[in-house]
Amino acid sequence: MKKIVLTGGGTAGHVYPALAVAEKLKGYEIHFVGSSGMERDILKNFPYIKYHEISAVKLERKLTFKNLLIPFKLFSSIRQAKKILLQIRPDVIFSKGGFVAVPVAIAGARQNIPIVSHESDLTFGLANKIILRYCKIMCTSFEETANRKKCVYTGQPIRQDIFQGKKQMFNFSNSLPTILILGGSLGAQFLNSIVFENLEKLTSKYNILHICGRKNFKNIKHKNYHSVPYADNIQDFYATADIVISRAGSGVINELLCLAKPMLLIPLSKQNSRGDQIENAKLFEKKGYCEVIKEEEYNFNLLQQKVEKLLKNAEKIKQNMKNTAKNDAVNKIAQIISEY
């Protein structure tokens, strides 16, 4: 039986696309190399995939003494990955990015194991800039990103269960429009504060579904409001929502695109990121899939205006999404993997 190693982690956006590809890899013995982070917890629900843990090496974006230790930590992580790969002896590695994937890619290349990787965002993250040197091919979510050597446009791999969501009542007692507010798998303090500070105003006009992250969860009981720290059944939340307010990570926005869900994106500011979400949001806005509010321009009146605009133009936006969205990335990536 052929063997494949999947790797990636840090957020669900690095893990679930890899699992979407795994769904297509029939006849493979599947392993996953990750860290002690979220990916380990997620993989507990996939017993047919054997999990292996190594130390993750993350570059801090601010000046800190910790960055001086990176070469030593990376060397240790590469050794750990090398040992695991020698035990498994995989035929191919599929990397979904994130800092935990870097030592796996380096160790795999040194053992002449072909590496297929994937970049979710419009612009390359640091981890994938490094991995690009070691991989055979880099698949991309956006056509605009596939302008480098080794890169090929495939789209974003999306799990099939995302398309099988069922609308839920969540004890809402009226027919108000339903807004889903989420900040990615780890939550987003900025979006959470919008909800907590304006709960009365929001619930007077809308049903609010709120995925706030495990560290930020508040068990608030309120009419027309339902919150959870994390949603394993995110597909049901998507199915219930009329529109979605979200950060602009590639995984979430591409899922919403394929589901034809109008969205209001509030991307992470450059103060807290490399600006990848800002670029993702700009592109989706240009294509007519969403409305955008920059963090530094946010005020609640502006948010209300954008929400009402989305609700008013929802059918037009949905049709635009349906006309342009493609959902064949998983098949394309699985075919590329099979070729190696």
QUIPE-V118389 format. One record per residue. N is the residue number from 1. RES is the residue in one small letter. SS is DSSP state (H for helix, E for strand, C for the rest). Layout:
N,RES,SS ; N,RES,SS
//
This chain:
1,m,C ; 2,k,E ; 3,k,E ; 4,i,E ; 5,v,E ; 6,l,E ; 7,t,E ; 8,g,C ; 9,g,C ; 10,g,C ; 11,t,C ; 12,a,H ; 13,g,H ; 14,h,H ; 15,v,H ; 16,y,H ; 17,p,H ; 18,a,H ; 19,l,H ; 20,a,H ; 21,v,H ; 22,a,H ; 23,e,C ; 24,k,C ; 25,l,C ; 26,k,C ; 27,g,C ; 28,y,E ; 29,e,E ; 30,i,E ; 31,h,E ; 32,f,E ; 33,v,E ; 34,g,E ; 35,s,C ; 36,s,C ; 37,g,C ; 38,m,H ; 39,e,H ; 40,r,H ; 41,d,H ; 42,i,H ; 43,l,H ; 44,k,C ; 45,n,C ; 46,f,C ; 47,p,C ; 48,y,C ; 49,i,E ; 50,k,E ; 51,y,E ; 52,h,E ; 53,e,E ; 54,i,C ; 55,s,C ; 56,a,C ; 57,v,C ; 58,k,C ; 59,l,C ; 60,e,C ; 61,r,C ; 62,k,C ; 63,l,C ; 64,t,C ; 65,f,H ; 66,k,H ; 67,n,H ; 68,l,H ; 69,l,H ; 70,i,H ; 71,p,H ; 72,f,H ; 73,k,H ; 74,l,H ; 75,f,H ; 76,s,H ; 77,s,H ; 78,i,H ; 79,r,H ; 80,q,H ; 81,a,H ; 82,k,H ; 83,k,H ; 84,i,H ; 85,l,H ; 86,l,H ; 87,q,H ; 88,i,H ; 89,r,C ; 90,p,C ; 91,d,C ; 92,v,E ; 93,i,E ; 94,f,E ; 95,s,E ; 96,k,C ; 97,g,C ; 98,g,C ; 99,f,H ; 100,v,H ; 101,a,H ; 102,v,H ; 103,p,H ; 104,v,H ; 105,a,H ; 106,i,H ; 107,a,H ; 108,g,H ; 109,a,H ; 110,r,H ; 111,q,C ; 112,n,C ; 113,i,C ; 114,p,E ; 115,i,E ; 116,v,E ; 117,s,E ; 118,h,E ; 119,e,E ; 120,s,C ; 121,d,C ; 122,l,C ; 123,t,C ; 124,f,C ; 125,g,C ; 126,l,H ; 127,a,H ; 128,n,H ; 129,k,H ; 130,i,H ; 131,i,H ; 132,l,C ; 133,r,C ; 134,y,C ; 135,c,C ; 136,k,C ; 137,i,E ; 138,m,E ; 139,c,E ; 140,t,E ; 141,s,C ; 142,f,C ; 143,e,H ; 144,e,H ; 145,t,H ; 146,a,C ; 147,n,C ; 148,r,C ; 149,k,C ; 150,k,C ; 151,c,E ; 152,v,E ; 153,y,E ; 154,t,C ; 155,g,C ; 156,q,C ; 157,p,C ; 158,i,C ; 159,r,C ; 160,q,H ; 161,d,H ; 162,i,H ; 163,f,H ; 164,q,H ; 165,g,C ; 166,k,C ; 167,k,C ; 168,q,C ; 169,m,C ; 170,f,C ; 171,n,C ; 172,f,C ; 173,s,C ; 174,n,C ; 175,s,C ; 176,l,C ; 177,p,C ; 178,t,E ; 179,i,E ; 180,l,E ; 181,i,E ; 182,l,E ; 183,g,C ; 184,g,C ; 185,s,C ; 186,l,C ; 187,g,C ; 188,a,C ; 189,q,H ; 190,f,H ; 191,l,H ; 192,n,H ; 193,s,H ; 194,i,H ; 195,v,H ; 196,f,H ; 197,e,H ; 198,n,C ; 199,l,H ; 200,e,H ; 201,k,H ; 202,l,H ; 203,t,H ; 204,s,C ; 205,k,C ; 206,y,C ; 207,n,E ; 208,i,E ; 209,l,E ; 210,h,E ; 211,i,E ; 212,c,C ; 213,g,C ; 214,r,H ; 215,k,H ; 216,n,H ; 217,f,C ; 218,k,C ; 219,n,C ; 220,i,C ; 221,k,C ; 222,h,E ; 223,k,C ; 224,n,C ; 225,y,E ; 226,h,E ; 227,s,E ; 228,v,E ; 229,p,C ; 230,y,C ; 231,a,C ; 232,d,C ; 233,n,C ; 234,i,H ; 235,q,H ; 236,d,H ; 237,f,H ; 238,y,H ; 239,a,H ; 240,t,H ; 241,a,C ; 242,d,C ; 243,i,E ; 244,v,E ; 245,i,E ; 246,s,E ; 247,r,C ; 248,a,C ; 249,g,C ; 250,s,H ; 251,g,H ; 252,v,H ; 253,i,H ; 254,n,H ; 255,e,H ; 256,l,H ; 257,l,H ; 258,c,H ; 259,l,C ; 260,a,C ; 261,k,C ; 262,p,C ; 263,m,E ; 264,l,E ; 265,l,E ; 266,i,C ; 267,p,C ; 268,l,C ; 269,s,C ; 270,k,C ; 271,q,C ; 272,n,C ; 273,s,C ; 274,r,C ; 275,g,C ; 276,d,H ; 277,q,H ; 278,i,H ; 279,e,H ; 280,n,H ; 281,a,H ; 282,k,H ; 283,l,H ; 284,f,H ; 285,e,H ; 286,k,H ; 287,k,C ; 288,g,C ; 289,y,C ; 290,c,E ; 291,e,E ; 292,v,E ; 293,i,C ; 294,k,C ; 295,e,H ; 296,e,H ; 297,e,H ; 298,y,C ; 299,n,C ; 300,f,H ; 301,n,H ; 302,l,H ; 303,l,H ; 304,q,H ; 305,q,H ; 306,k,H ; 307,v,H ; 308,e,H ; 309,k,H ; 310,l,H ; 311,l,H ; 312,k,H ; 313,n,C ; 314,a,H ; 315,e,H ; 316,k,H ; 317,i,H ; 318,k,H ; 319,q,H ; 320,n,H ; 321,m,H ; 322,k,H ; 323,n,H ; 324,t,H ; 325,a,C ; 326,k,C ; 327,n,C ; 328,d,C ; 329,a,H ; 330,v,H ; 331,n,H ; 332,k,H ; 333,i,H ; 334,a,H ; 335,q,H ; 336,i,H ; 337,i,H ; 338,s,H ; 339,e,H ; 340,y,C
//
